[in-house]
Amino acid sequence: MVNANSDTFQTEVIQKSSSAPVLVDFWAPWCGPCRMLGPILEKLEQEAAGAWHLVKVNTDEEPGLAGQFNVSGIPHCVLFSNGQPVDQFTGALPEHMLREFLGKHVLDDSARELA
């Protein structure tokens, strides 16, 4: 898991998503559901062992990035593949739904077990 800002977003998300999907978690420290979702996403990323990457963007510090991706509520996650957003969800989904969401997009055989 890495934190990104407007200076690092191109490298950490757009470029990195050409080799493996990148899930961007738009969050804020004051957001209760964000604090619930974050540890689950971090656990799933560790389990995936590089099949996909997690990048967190603090919307309080990066309102421009949040606006660029039409984030109107948080937590809001956008999945990037080959430099493009391919799917998204808003809200603190339960772990089984997160596994299903990621399983639809992660092509690595070991990651298919997520679904």
PDB file as gemmi writes it, atoms N, CA and C in Angstrom:
CRYST1    1.000    1.000    1.000  90.00  90.00  90.00 P 1                      
ATOM      1  N   MET A   1       0.852  -1.173   0.000  1.00  0.00           N  
ATOM      2  CA  MET A   1       0.000   0.000   0.000  1.00  0.00           C  
ATOM      3  C   MET A   1       0.892   1.228   0.000  1.00  0.00           C  
ATOM      4  N   VAL A   2       0.542   2.167  -0.865  1.00  0.00           N  
ATOM      5  CA  VAL A   2       1.245   3.443  -0.886  1.00  0.00           C  
ATOM      6  C   VAL A   2       0.216   4.561  -0.845  1.00  0.00           C  
ATOM      7  N   ASN A   3       0.655   5.704  -0.375  1.00  0.00           N  
ATOM      8  CA  ASN A   3      -0.166   6.906  -0.409  1.00  0.00           C  
ATOM      9  C   ASN A   3       0.243   7.711  -1.624  1.00  0.00           C  
ATOM     10  N   ALA A   4      -0.736   8.249  -2.329  1.00  0.00           N  
ATOM     11  CA  ALA A   4      -0.434   9.042  -3.515  1.00  0.00           C  
ATOM     12  C   ALA A   4      -1.010  10.438  -3.360  1.00  0.00           C  
ATOM     13  N   ASN A   5      -0.390  11.371  -4.069  1.00  0.00           N  
ATOM     14  CA  ASN A   5      -0.901  12.737  -4.149  1.00  0.00           C  
ATOM     15  C   ASN A   5      -0.848  13.156  -5.614  1.00  0.00           C  
ATOM     16  N   SER A   6      -1.161  14.398  -5.880  1.00  0.00           N  
ATOM     17  CA  SER A   6      -1.216  14.844  -7.272  1.00  0.00           C  
ATOM     18  C   SER A   6       0.148  14.739  -7.957  1.00  0.00           C  
ATOM     19  N   ASP A   7       1.233  14.800  -7.184  1.00  0.00           N  
ATOM     20  CA  ASP A   7       2.572  14.687  -7.770  1.00  0.00           C  
ATOM     21  C   ASP A   7       2.943  13.244  -8.108  1.00  0.00           C  
ATOM     22  N   THR A   8       2.433  12.285  -7.356  1.00  0.00           N  
ATOM     23  CA  THR A   8       2.839  10.886  -7.543  1.00  0.00           C  
ATOM     24  C   THR A   8       1.770  10.019  -8.215  1.00  0.00           C  
ATOM     25  N   PHE A   9       0.581  10.562  -8.442  1.00  0.00           N  
ATOM     26  CA  PHE A   9      -0.535   9.773  -8.973  1.00  0.00           C  
ATOM     27  C   PHE A   9      -0.196   9.150 -10.326  1.00  0.00           C  
ATOM     28  N   GLN A  10       0.426   9.912 -11.203  1.00  0.00           N  
ATOM     29  CA  GLN A  10       0.767   9.407 -12.538  1.00  0.00           C  
ATOM     30  C   GLN A  10       1.645   8.154 -12.439  1.00  0.00           C  
ATOM     31  N   THR A  11       2.645   8.203 -11.580  1.00  0.00           N  
ATOM     32  CA  THR A  11       3.564   7.075 -11.433  1.00  0.00           C  
ATOM     33  C   THR A  11       2.936   5.916 -10.672  1.00  0.00           C  
ATOM     34  N   GLU A  12       2.334   6.215  -9.527  1.00  0.00           N  
ATOM     35  CA  GLU A  12       1.832   5.165  -8.635  1.00  0.00           C  
ATOM     36  C   GLU A  12       0.563   4.485  -9.150  1.00  0.00           C  
ATOM     37  N   VAL A  13      -0.220   5.199  -9.958  1.00  0.00           N  
ATOM     38  CA  VAL A  13      -1.493   4.631 -10.423  1.00  0.00           C  
ATOM     39  C   VAL A  13      -1.474   4.380 -11.928  1.00  0.00           C  
ATOM     40  N   ILE A  14      -1.353   5.433 -12.707  1.00  0.00           N  
ATOM     41  CA  ILE A  14      -1.488   5.307 -14.161  1.00  0.00           C  
ATOM     42  C   ILE A  14      -0.409   4.379 -14.729  1.00  0.00           C  
ATOM     43  N   GLN A  15       0.852   4.652 -14.413  1.00  0.00           N  
ATOM     44  CA  GLN A  15       1.934   3.825 -14.960  1.00  0.00           C  
ATOM     45  C   GLN A  15       1.935   2.423 -14.359  1.00  0.00           C  
ATOM     46  N   LYS A  16       1.771   2.326 -13.051  1.00  0.00           N  
ATOM     47  CA  LYS A  16       1.830   1.017 -12.383  1.00  0.00           C  
ATOM     48  C   LYS A  16       0.695   0.104 -12.844  1.00  0.00           C  
ATOM     49  N   SER A  17      -0.447   0.688 -13.251  1.00  0.00           N  
ATOM     50  CA  SER A  17      -1.589  -0.137 -13.652  1.00  0.00           C  
ATOM     51  C   SER A  17      -1.390  -0.809 -15.007  1.00  0.00           C  
ATOM     52  N   SER A  18      -0.291  -0.501 -15.696  1.00  0.00           N  
ATOM     53  CA  SER A  18      -0.017  -1.200 -16.953  1.00  0.00           C  
ATOM     54  C   SER A  18       0.522  -2.608 -16.694  1.00  0.00           C  
ATOM     55  N   SER A  19       1.055  -2.857 -15.493  1.00  0.00           N  
ATOM     56  CA  SER A  19       1.573  -4.190 -15.189  1.00  0.00           C  
ATOM     57  C   SER A  19       0.648  -5.000 -14.279  1.00  0.00           C  
ATOM     58  N   ALA A  20      -0.159  -4.325 -13.460  1.00  0.00           N  
ATOM     59  CA  ALA A  20      -1.130  -4.999 -12.586  1.00  0.00           C  
ATOM     60  C   ALA A  20      -2.202  -3.986 -12.212  1.00  0.00           C  
ATOM     61  N   PRO A  21      -3.439  -4.432 -12.000  1.00  0.00           N  
ATOM     62  CA  PRO A  21      -4.491  -3.487 -11.611  1.00  0.00           C  
ATOM     63  C   PRO A  21      -4.116  -2.728 -10.335  1.00  0.00           C  
ATOM     64  N   VAL A  22      -4.567  -1.479 -10.272  1.00  0.00           N  
ATOM     65  CA  VAL A  22      -4.333  -0.631  -9.103  1.00  0.00           C  
ATOM     66  C   VAL A  22      -5.684  -0.154  -8.586  1.00  0.00           C  
ATOM     67  N   LEU A  23      -5.955  -0.426  -7.316  1.00  0.00           N  
ATOM     68  CA  LEU A  23      -7.181   0.041  -6.679  1.00  0.00           C  
ATOM     69  C   LEU A  23      -6.852   1.297  -5.884  1.00  0.00           C  
ATOM     70  N   VAL A  24      -7.502   2.401  -6.241  1.00  0.00           N  
ATOM     71  CA  VAL A  24      -7.296   3.663  -5.537  1.00  0.00           C  
ATOM     72  C   VAL A  24      -8.426   3.842  -4.536  1.00  0.00           C  
ATOM     73  N   ASP A  25      -8.052   3.971  -3.278  1.00  0.00           N  
ATOM     74  CA  ASP A  25      -8.997   4.172  -2.180  1.00  0.00           C  
ATOM     75  C   ASP A  25      -8.984   5.651  -1.812  1.00  0.00           C  
ATOM     76  N   PHE A  26     -10.045   6.367  -2.198  1.00  0.00           N  
ATOM     77  CA  PHE A  26     -10.209   7.767  -1.806  1.00  0.00           C  
ATOM     78  C   PHE A  26     -10.842   7.772  -0.420  1.00  0.00           C  
ATOM     79  N   TRP A  27     -10.191   8.395   0.551  1.00  0.00           N  
ATOM     80  CA  TRP A  27     -10.602   8.315   1.950  1.00  0.00           C  
ATOM     81  C   TRP A  27     -10.275   9.624   2.664  1.00  0.00           C  
ATOM     82  N   ALA A  28     -10.680   9.705   3.919  1.00  0.00           N  
ATOM     83  CA  ALA A  28     -10.313  10.830   4.790  1.00  0.00           C  
ATOM     84  C   ALA A  28     -10.200  10.303   6.219  1.00  0.00           C  
ATOM     85  N   PRO A  29      -9.321  10.904   7.019  1.00  0.00           N  
ATOM     86  CA  PRO A  29      -9.096  10.408   8.382  1.00  0.00           C  
ATOM     87  C   PRO A  29     -10.331  10.468   9.283  1.00  0.00           C  
ATOM     88  N   TRP A  30     -11.236  11.393   9.038  1.00  0.00           N  
ATOM     89  CA  TRP A  30     -12.416  11.564   9.885  1.00  0.00           C  
ATOM     90  C   TRP A  30     -13.555  10.617   9.508  1.00  0.00           C  
ATOM     91  N   CYS A  31     -13.398   9.867   8.431  1.00  0.00           N  
ATOM     92  CA  CYS A  31     -14.470   9.024   7.879  1.00  0.00           C  
ATOM     93  C   CYS A  31     -14.454   7.639   8.528  1.00  0.00           C  
ATOM     94  N   GLY A  32     -15.472   7.342   9.342  1.00  0.00           N  
ATOM     95  CA  GLY A  32     -15.565   6.048  10.014  1.00  0.00           C  
ATOM     96  C   GLY A  32     -15.563   4.865   9.066  1.00  0.00           C  
ATOM     97  N   PRO A  33     -16.431   4.859   8.035  1.00  0.00           N  
ATOM     98  CA  PRO A  33     -16.418   3.740   7.088  1.00  0.00           C  
ATOM     99  C   PRO A  33     -15.066   3.576   6.384  1.00  0.00           C  
ATOM    100  N   CYS A  34     -14.363   4.684   6.153  1.00  0.00           N  
ATOM    101  CA  CYS A  34     -13.031   4.602   5.532  1.00  0.00           C  
ATOM    102  C   CYS A  34     -12.069   3.846   6.437  1.00  0.00           C  
ATOM    103  N   ARG A  35     -12.170   4.115   7.732  1.00  0.00           N  
ATOM    104  CA  ARG A  35     -11.282   3.456   8.694  1.00  0.00           C  
ATOM    105  C   ARG A  35     -11.615   1.968   8.821  1.00  0.00           C  
ATOM    106  N   MET A  36     -12.846   1.588   8.495  1.00  0.00           N  
ATOM    107  CA  MET A  36     -13.220   0.167   8.489  1.00  0.00           C  
ATOM    108  C   MET A  36     -12.707  -0.519   7.219  1.00  0.00           C  
ATOM    109  N   LEU A  37     -12.836   0.158   6.086  1.00  0.00           N  
ATOM    110  CA  LEU A  37     -12.478  -0.430   4.799  1.00  0.00           C  
ATOM    111  C   LEU A  37     -10.969  -0.574   4.618  1.00  0.00           C  
ATOM    112  N   GLY A  38     -10.215   0.422   5.040  1.00  0.00           N  
ATOM    113  CA  GLY A  38      -8.772   0.447   4.803  1.00  0.00           C  
ATOM    114  C   GLY A  38      -8.037  -0.821   5.212  1.00  0.00           C  
ATOM    115  N   PRO A  39      -8.193  -1.284   6.460  1.00  0.00           N  
ATOM    116  CA  PRO A  39      -7.469  -2.494   6.875  1.00  0.00           C  
ATOM    117  C   PRO A  39      -7.863  -3.743   6.085  1.00  0.00           C  
ATOM    118  N   ILE A  40      -9.110  -3.829   5.664  1.00  0.00           N  
ATOM    119  CA  ILE A  40      -9.543  -4.985   4.865  1.00  0.00           C  
ATOM    120  C   ILE A  40      -8.850  -4.960   3.507  1.00  0.00           C  
ATOM    121  N   LEU A  41      -8.816  -3.778   2.871  1.00  0.00           N  
ATOM    122  CA  LEU A  41      -8.143  -3.665   1.576  1.00  0.00           C  
ATOM    123  C   LEU A  41      -6.658  -3.990   1.704  1.00  0.00           C  
ATOM    124  N   GLU A  42      -6.032  -3.504   2.776  1.00  0.00           N  
ATOM    125  CA  GLU A  42      -4.605  -3.775   2.981  1.00  0.00           C  
ATOM    126  C   GLU A  42      -4.354  -5.276   3.156  1.00  0.00           C  
ATOM    127  N   LYS A  43      -5.227  -5.950   3.877  1.00  0.00           N  
ATOM    128  CA  LYS A  43      -5.110  -7.405   4.069  1.00  0.00           C  
ATOM    129  C   LYS A  43      -5.254  -8.133   2.732  1.00  0.00           C  
ATOM    130  N   LEU A  44      -6.250  -7.742   1.929  1.00  0.00           N  
ATOM    131  CA  LEU A  44      -6.470  -8.397   0.643  1.00  0.00           C  
ATOM    132  C   LEU A  44      -5.299  -8.158  -0.304  1.00  0.00           C  
ATOM    133  N   GLU A  45      -4.719  -6.957  -0.258  1.00  0.00           N  
ATOM    134  CA  GLU A  45      -3.558  -6.679  -1.109  1.00  0.00           C  
ATOM    135  C   GLU A  45      -2.390  -7.584  -0.717  1.00  0.00           C  
ATOM    136  N   GLN A  46      -2.173  -7.760   0.567  1.00  0.00           N  
ATOM    137  CA  GLN A  46      -1.086  -8.644   1.019  1.00  0.00           C  
ATOM    138  C   GLN A  46      -1.330 -10.076   0.557  1.00  0.00           C  
ATOM    139  N   GLU A  47      -2.563 -10.540   0.668  1.00  0.00           N  
ATOM    140  CA  GLU A  47      -2.902 -11.901   0.233  1.00  0.00           C  
ATOM    141  C   GLU A  47      -2.671 -12.082  -1.264  1.00  0.00           C  
ATOM    142  N   ALA A  48      -2.896 -11.030  -2.037  1.00  0.00           N  
ATOM    143  CA  ALA A  48      -2.797 -11.119  -3.493  1.00  0.00           C  
ATOM    144  C   ALA A  48      -1.351 -11.175  -3.977  1.00  0.00           C  
ATOM    145  N   ALA A  49      -0.405 -10.821  -3.131  1.00  0.00           N  
ATOM    146  CA  ALA A  49       1.028 -10.954  -3.434  1.00  0.00           C  
ATOM    147  C   ALA A  49       1.422 -10.354  -4.783  1.00  0.00           C  
ATOM    148  N   GLY A  50       0.997  -9.113  -5.026  1.00  0.00           N  
ATOM    149  CA  GLY A  50       1.410  -8.419  -6.241  1.00  0.00           C  
ATOM    150  C   GLY A  50       0.469  -8.541  -7.417  1.00  0.00           C  
ATOM    151  N   ALA A  51      -0.612  -9.302  -7.284  1.00  0.00           N  
ATOM    152  CA  ALA A  51      -1.567  -9.444  -8.387  1.00  0.00           C  
ATOM    153  C   ALA A  51      -2.312  -8.135  -8.636  1.00  0.00           C  
ATOM    154  N   TRP A  52      -2.413  -7.289  -7.616  1.00  0.00           N  
ATOM    155  CA  TRP A  52      -2.976  -5.945  -7.737  1.00  0.00           C  
ATOM    156  C   TRP A  52      -2.351  -5.094  -6.633  1.00  0.00           C  
ATOM    157  N   HIS A  53      -2.456  -3.774  -6.800  1.00  0.00           N  
ATOM    158  CA  HIS A  53      -1.834  -2.849  -5.851  1.00  0.00           C  
ATOM    159  C   HIS A  53      -2.881  -1.905  -5.277  1.00  0.00           C  
ATOM    160  N   LEU A  54      -2.667  -1.505  -4.034  1.00  0.00           N  
ATOM    161  CA  LEU A  54      -3.542  -0.562  -3.348  1.00  0.00           C  
ATOM    162  C   LEU A  54      -2.832   0.775  -3.217  1.00  0.00           C  
ATOM    163  N   VAL A  55      -3.523   1.837  -3.617  1.00  0.00           N  
ATOM    164  CA  VAL A  55      -3.021   3.202  -3.470  1.00  0.00           C  
ATOM    165  C   VAL A  55      -4.099   3.999  -2.760  1.00  0.00           C  
ATOM    166  N   LYS A  56      -3.706   4.728  -1.728  1.00  0.00           N  
ATOM    167  CA  LYS A  56      -4.667   5.519  -0.962  1.00  0.00           C  
ATOM    168  C   LYS A  56      -4.467   7.004  -1.265  1.00  0.00           C  
ATOM    169  N   VAL A  57      -5.591   7.718  -1.422  1.00  0.00           N  
ATOM    170  CA  VAL A  57      -5.570   9.161  -1.647  1.00  0.00           C  
ATOM    171  C   VAL A  57      -6.443   9.814  -0.587  1.00  0.00           C  
ATOM    172  N   ASN A  58      -5.843  10.658   0.227  1.00  0.00           N  
ATOM    173  CA  ASN A  58      -6.559  11.400   1.261  1.00  0.00           C  
ATOM    174  C   ASN A  58      -7.286  12.568   0.588  1.00  0.00           C  
ATOM    175  N   THR A  59      -8.614  12.520   0.578  1.00  0.00           N  
ATOM    176  CA  THR A  59      -9.392  13.544  -0.127  1.00  0.00           C  
ATOM    177  C   THR A  59      -9.308  14.910   0.543  1.00  0.00           C  
ATOM    178  N   ASP A  60      -9.009  14.960   1.840  1.00  0.00           N  
ATOM    179  CA  ASP A  60      -8.825  16.252   2.504  1.00  0.00           C  
ATOM    180  C   ASP A  60      -7.579  16.951   1.980  1.00  0.00           C  
ATOM    181  N   GLU A  61      -6.538  16.171   1.702  1.00  0.00           N  
ATOM    182  CA  GLU A  61      -5.278  16.723   1.220  1.00  0.00           C  
ATOM    183  C   GLU A  61      -5.240  16.857  -0.296  1.00  0.00           C  
ATOM    184  N   GLU A  62      -6.061  16.096  -0.997  1.00  0.00           N  
ATOM    185  CA  GLU A  62      -6.049  16.069  -2.464  1.00  0.00           C  
ATOM    186  C   GLU A  62      -7.452  16.243  -3.053  1.00  0.00           C  
ATOM    187  N   PRO A  63      -8.113  17.383  -2.774  1.00  0.00           N  
ATOM    188  CA  PRO A  63      -9.462  17.573  -3.316  1.00  0.00           C  
ATOM    189  C   PRO A  63      -9.492  17.615  -4.844  1.00  0.00           C  
ATOM    190  N   GLY A  64      -8.400  18.034  -5.463  1.00  0.00           N  
ATOM    191  CA  GLY A  64      -8.345  18.071  -6.923  1.00  0.00           C  
ATOM    192  C   GLY A  64      -8.431  16.685  -7.536  1.00  0.00           C  
ATOM    193  N   LEU A  65      -7.703  15.737  -6.965  1.00  0.00           N  
ATOM    194  CA  LEU A  65      -7.768  14.355  -7.462  1.00  0.00           C  
ATOM    195  C   LEU A  65      -9.152  13.771  -7.235  1.00  0.00           C  
ATOM    196  N   ALA A  66      -9.720  14.044  -6.075  1.00  0.00           N  
ATOM    197  CA  ALA A  66     -11.071  13.549  -5.790  1.00  0.00           C  
ATOM    198  C   ALA A  66     -12.059  14.096  -6.814  1.00  0.00           C  
ATOM    199  N   GLY A  67     -11.944  15.368  -7.135  1.00  0.00           N  
ATOM    200  CA  GLY A  67     -12.825  15.980  -8.123  1.00  0.00           C  
ATOM    201  C   GLY A  67     -12.617  15.413  -9.511  1.00  0.00           C  
ATOM    202  N   GLN A  68     -11.380  15.132  -9.851  1.00  0.00           N  
ATOM    203  CA  GLN A  68     -11.059  14.593 -11.169  1.00  0.00           C  
ATOM    204  C   GLN A  68     -11.758  13.254 -11.412  1.00  0.00           C  
ATOM    205  N   PHE A  69     -11.974  12.492 -10.337  1.00  0.00           N  
ATOM    206  CA  PHE A  69     -12.617  11.184 -10.469  1.00  0.00           C  
ATOM    207  C   PHE A  69     -14.032  11.176  -9.904  1.00  0.00           C  
ATOM    208  N   ASN A  70     -14.630  12.363  -9.816  1.00  0.00           N  
ATOM    209  CA  ASN A  70     -16.033  12.530  -9.413  1.00  0.00           C  
ATOM    210  C   ASN A  70     -16.367  11.852  -8.095  1.00  0.00           C  
ATOM    211  N   VAL A  71     -15.471  11.980  -7.132  1.00  0.00           N  
ATOM    212  CA  VAL A  71     -15.704  11.400  -5.816  1.00  0.00           C  
ATOM    213  C   VAL A  71     -16.649  12.319  -5.058  1.00  0.00           C  
ATOM    214  N   SER A  72     -17.866  11.832  -4.799  1.00  0.00           N  
ATOM    215  CA  SER A  72     -18.844  12.650  -4.080  1.00  0.00           C  
ATOM    216  C   SER A  72     -19.115  12.111  -2.686  1.00  0.00           C  
ATOM    217  N   GLY A  73     -18.716  10.880  -2.430  1.00  0.00           N  
ATOM    218  CA  GLY A  73     -18.852  10.270  -1.112  1.00  0.00           C  
ATOM    219  C   GLY A  73     -17.665   9.360  -0.875  1.00  0.00           C  
ATOM    220  N   ILE A  74     -17.312   9.171   0.379  1.00  0.00           N  
ATOM    221  CA  ILE A  74     -16.178   8.305   0.690  1.00  0.00           C  
ATOM    222  C   ILE A  74     -16.579   7.289   1.749  1.00  0.00           C  
ATOM    223  N   PRO A  75     -15.923   6.146   1.772  1.00  0.00           N  
ATOM    224  CA  PRO A  75     -14.838   5.739   0.886  1.00  0.00           C  
ATOM    225  C   PRO A  75     -15.338   5.485  -0.541  1.00  0.00           C  
ATOM    226  N   HIS A  76     -14.481   5.826  -1.477  1.00  0.00           N  
ATOM    227  CA  HIS A  76     -14.779   5.626  -2.893  1.00  0.00           C  
ATOM    228  C   HIS A  76     -13.541   4.989  -3.510  1.00  0.00           C  
ATOM    229  N   CYS A  77     -13.707   3.851  -4.157  1.00  0.00           N  
ATOM    230  CA  CYS A  77     -12.576   3.138  -4.742  1.00  0.00           C  
ATOM    231  C   CYS A  77     -12.734   3.056  -6.251  1.00  0.00           C  
ATOM    232  N   VAL A  78     -11.630   3.314  -6.948  1.00  0.00           N  
ATOM    233  CA  VAL A  78     -11.598   3.242  -8.403  1.00  0.00           C  
ATOM    234  C   VAL A  78     -10.492   2.267  -8.792  1.00  0.00           C  
ATOM    235  N   LEU A  79     -10.835   1.293  -9.624  1.00  0.00           N  
ATOM    236  CA  LEU A  79      -9.856   0.313 -10.084  1.00  0.00           C  
ATOM    237  C   LEU A  79      -9.326   0.732 -11.450  1.00  0.00           C  
ATOM    238  N   PHE A  80      -8.003   0.803 -11.564  1.00  0.00           N  
ATOM    239  CA  PHE A  80      -7.344   1.181 -12.811  1.00  0.00           C  
ATOM    240  C   PHE A  80      -6.652  -0.029 -13.414  1.00  0.00           C  
ATOM    241  N   SER A  81      -6.753  -0.141 -14.730  1.00  0.00           N  
ATOM    242  CA  SER A  81      -6.027  -1.157 -15.479  1.00  0.00           C  
ATOM    243  C   SER A  81      -5.560  -0.515 -16.776  1.00  0.00           C  
ATOM    244  N   ASN A  82      -4.313  -0.728 -17.126  1.00  0.00           N  
ATOM    245  CA  ASN A  82      -3.738  -0.131 -18.339  1.00  0.00           C  
ATOM    246  C   ASN A  82      -3.962   1.376 -18.402  1.00  0.00           C  
ATOM    247  N   GLY A  83      -3.828   2.028 -17.257  1.00  0.00           N  
ATOM    248  CA  GLY A  83      -3.902   3.483 -17.204  1.00  0.00           C  
ATOM    249  C   GLY A  83      -5.296   4.072 -17.203  1.00  0.00           C  
ATOM    250  N   GLN A  84      -6.323   3.223 -17.221  1.00  0.00           N  
ATOM    251  CA  GLN A  84      -7.697   3.709 -17.305  1.00  0.00           C  
ATOM    252  C   GLN A  84      -8.538   3.201 -16.135  1.00  0.00           C  
ATOM    253  N   PRO A  85      -9.491   4.026 -15.663  1.00  0.00           N  
ATOM    254  CA  PRO A  85     -10.427   3.510 -14.661  1.00  0.00           C  
ATOM    255  C   PRO A  85     -11.366   2.498 -15.319  1.00  0.00           C  
ATOM    256  N   VAL A  86     -11.509   1.323 -14.694  1.00  0.00           N  
ATOM    257  CA  VAL A  86     -12.335   0.269 -15.288  1.00  0.00           C  
ATOM    258  C   VAL A  86     -13.542  -0.102 -14.437  1.00  0.00           C  
ATOM    259  N   ASP A  87     -13.510   0.230 -13.148  1.00  0.00           N  
ATOM    260  CA  ASP A  87     -14.640  -0.085 -12.275  1.00  0.00           C  
ATOM    261  C   ASP A  87     -14.489   0.729 -11.001  1.00  0.00           C  
ATOM    262  N   GLN A  88     -15.575   0.829 -10.237  1.00  0.00           N  
ATOM    263  CA  GLN A  88     -15.528   1.614  -9.007  1.00  0.00           C  
ATOM    264  C   GLN A  88     -16.666   1.212  -8.088  1.00  0.00           C  
ATOM    265  N   PHE A  89     -16.525   1.584  -6.835  1.00  0.00           N  
ATOM    266  CA  PHE A  89     -17.611   1.415  -5.870  1.00  0.00           C  
ATOM    267  C   PHE A  89     -17.464   2.471  -4.789  1.00  0.00           C  
ATOM    268  N   THR A  90     -18.582   2.747  -4.127  1.00  0.00           N  
ATOM    269  CA  THR A  90     -18.596   3.695  -3.016  1.00  0.00           C  
ATOM    270  C   THR A  90     -19.156   2.983  -1.796  1.00  0.00           C  
ATOM    271  N   GLY A  91     -18.532   3.218  -0.661  1.00  0.00           N  
ATOM    272  CA  GLY A  91     -18.997   2.628   0.587  1.00  0.00           C  
ATOM    273  C   GLY A  91     -18.066   1.542   1.084  1.00  0.00           C  
ATOM    274  N   ALA A  92     -18.215   1.219   2.348  1.00  0.00           N  
ATOM    275  CA  ALA A  92     -17.386   0.187   2.980  1.00  0.00           C  
ATOM    276  C   ALA A  92     -18.028  -1.173   2.749  1.00  0.00           C  
ATOM    277  N   LEU A  93     -17.674  -1.798   1.641  1.00  0.00           N  
ATOM    278  CA  LEU A  93     -18.228  -3.109   1.318  1.00  0.00           C  
ATOM    279  C   LEU A  93     -17.672  -4.156   2.274  1.00  0.00           C  
ATOM    280  N   PRO A  94     -18.462  -5.200   2.566  1.00  0.00           N  
ATOM    281  CA  PRO A  94     -17.935  -6.294   3.383  1.00  0.00           C  
ATOM    282  C   PRO A  94     -16.858  -7.067   2.609  1.00  0.00           C  
ATOM    283  N   GLU A  95     -16.037  -7.780   3.340  1.00  0.00           N  
ATOM    284  CA  GLU A  95     -14.887  -8.457   2.738  1.00  0.00           C  
ATOM    285  C   GLU A  95     -15.272  -9.378   1.585  1.00  0.00           C  
ATOM    286  N   HIS A  96     -16.348 -10.149   1.724  1.00  0.00           N  
ATOM    287  CA  HIS A  96     -16.706 -11.077   0.640  1.00  0.00           C  
ATOM    288  C   HIS A  96     -17.065 -10.331  -0.643  1.00  0.00           C  
ATOM    289  N   MET A  97     -17.668  -9.154  -0.528  1.00  0.00           N  
ATOM    290  CA  MET A  97     -18.000  -8.366  -1.722  1.00  0.00           C  
ATOM    291  C   MET A  97     -16.745  -7.737  -2.325  1.00  0.00           C  
ATOM    292  N   LEU A  98     -15.789  -7.354  -1.489  1.00  0.00           N  
ATOM    293  CA  LEU A  98     -14.516  -6.836  -1.990  1.00  0.00           C  
ATOM    294  C   LEU A  98     -13.774  -7.924  -2.760  1.00  0.00           C  
ATOM    295  N   ARG A  99     -13.782  -9.134  -2.220  1.00  0.00           N  
ATOM    296  CA  ARG A  99     -13.134 -10.255  -2.911  1.00  0.00           C  
ATOM    297  C   ARG A  99     -13.781 -10.497  -4.274  1.00  0.00           C  
ATOM    298  N   GLU A 100     -15.101 -10.420  -4.315  1.00  0.00           N  
ATOM    299  CA  GLU A 100     -15.823 -10.610  -5.576  1.00  0.00           C  
ATOM    300  C   GLU A 100     -15.477  -9.503  -6.570  1.00  0.00           C  
ATOM    301  N   PHE A 101     -15.476  -8.254  -6.106  1.00  0.00           N  
ATOM    302  CA  PHE A 101     -15.139  -7.109  -6.953  1.00  0.00           C  
ATOM    303  C   PHE A 101     -13.744  -7.284  -7.548  1.00  0.00           C  
ATOM    304  N   LEU A 102     -12.770  -7.587  -6.703  1.00  0.00           N  
ATOM    305  CA  LEU A 102     -11.397  -7.739  -7.174  1.00  0.00           C  
ATOM    306  C   LEU A 102     -11.251  -8.958  -8.073  1.00  0.00           C  
ATOM    307  N   GLY A 103     -11.933 -10.031  -7.749  1.00  0.00           N  
ATOM    308  CA  GLY A 103     -11.849 -11.251  -8.540  1.00  0.00           C  
ATOM    309  C   GLY A 103     -12.320 -11.075  -9.974  1.00  0.00           C  
ATOM    310  N   LYS A 104     -13.218 -10.114 -10.204  1.00  0.00           N  
ATOM    311  CA  LYS A 104     -13.703  -9.847 -11.570  1.00  0.00           C  
ATOM    312  C   LYS A 104     -12.610  -9.254 -12.448  1.00  0.00           C  
ATOM    313  N   HIS A 105     -11.614  -8.622 -11.830  1.00  0.00           N  
ATOM    314  CA  HIS A 105     -10.644  -7.848 -12.604  1.00  0.00           C  
ATOM    315  C   HIS A 105      -9.215  -8.356 -12.535  1.00  0.00           C  
ATOM    316  N   VAL A 106      -8.908  -9.160 -11.552  1.00  0.00           N  
ATOM    317  CA  VAL A 106      -7.535  -9.618 -11.374  1.00  0.00           C  
ATOM    318  C   VAL A 106      -7.369 -10.932 -12.119  1.00  0.00           C  
ATOM    319  N   LEU A 107      -6.412 -10.971 -13.037  1.00  0.00           N  
ATOM    320  CA  LEU A 107      -6.274 -12.118 -13.927  1.00  0.00           C  
ATOM    321  C   LEU A 107      -5.310 -13.168 -13.414  1.00  0.00           C  
ATOM    322  N   ASP A 108      -4.507 -12.831 -12.430  1.00  0.00           N  
ATOM    323  CA  ASP A 108      -3.542 -13.775 -11.881  1.00  0.00           C  
ATOM    324  C   ASP A 108      -4.275 -14.975 -11.281  1.00  0.00           C  
ATOM    325  N   ASP A 109      -3.808 -16.176 -11.569  1.00  0.00           N  
ATOM    326  CA  ASP A 109      -4.481 -17.387 -11.089  1.00  0.00           C  
ATOM    327  C   ASP A 109      -4.605 -17.422  -9.573  1.00  0.00           C  
ATOM    328  N   SER A 110      -3.563 -17.016  -8.872  1.00  0.00           N  
ATOM    329  CA  SER A 110      -3.638 -17.048  -7.412  1.00  0.00           C  
ATOM    330  C   SER A 110      -4.676 -16.060  -6.902  1.00  0.00           C  
ATOM    331  N   ALA A 111      -4.879 -14.977  -7.635  1.00  0.00           N  
ATOM    332  CA  ALA A 111      -5.845 -13.975  -7.207  1.00  0.00           C  
ATOM    333  C   ALA A 111      -7.278 -14.410  -7.497  1.00  0.00           C  
ATOM    334  N   ARG A 112      -7.459 -15.354  -8.412  1.00  0.00           N  
ATOM    335  CA  ARG A 112      -8.816 -15.825  -8.691  1.00  0.00           C  
ATOM    336  C   ARG A 112      -9.437 -16.464  -7.462  1.00  0.00           C  
ATOM    337  N   GLU A 113      -8.583 -16.917  -6.556  1.00  0.00           N  
ATOM    338  CA  GLU A 113      -9.077 -17.489  -5.311  1.00  0.00           C  
ATOM    339  C   GLU A 113      -9.784 -16.431  -4.473  1.00  0.00           C  
ATOM    340  N   LEU A 114      -9.534 -15.153  -4.782  1.00  0.00           N  
ATOM    341  CA  LEU A 114     -10.201 -14.071  -4.056  1.00  0.00           C  
ATOM    342  C   LEU A 114     -11.702 -14.110  -4.299  1.00  0.00           C  
ATOM    343  N   ALA A 115     -12.093 -14.572  -5.474  1.00  0.00           N  
ATOM    344  CA  ALA A 115     -13.506 -14.508  -5.850  1.00  0.00           C  
ATOM    345  C   ALA A 115     -14.283 -15.576  -5.251  1.00  0.00           C  
TER     346      ALA A 115                                                      
END                                                                             
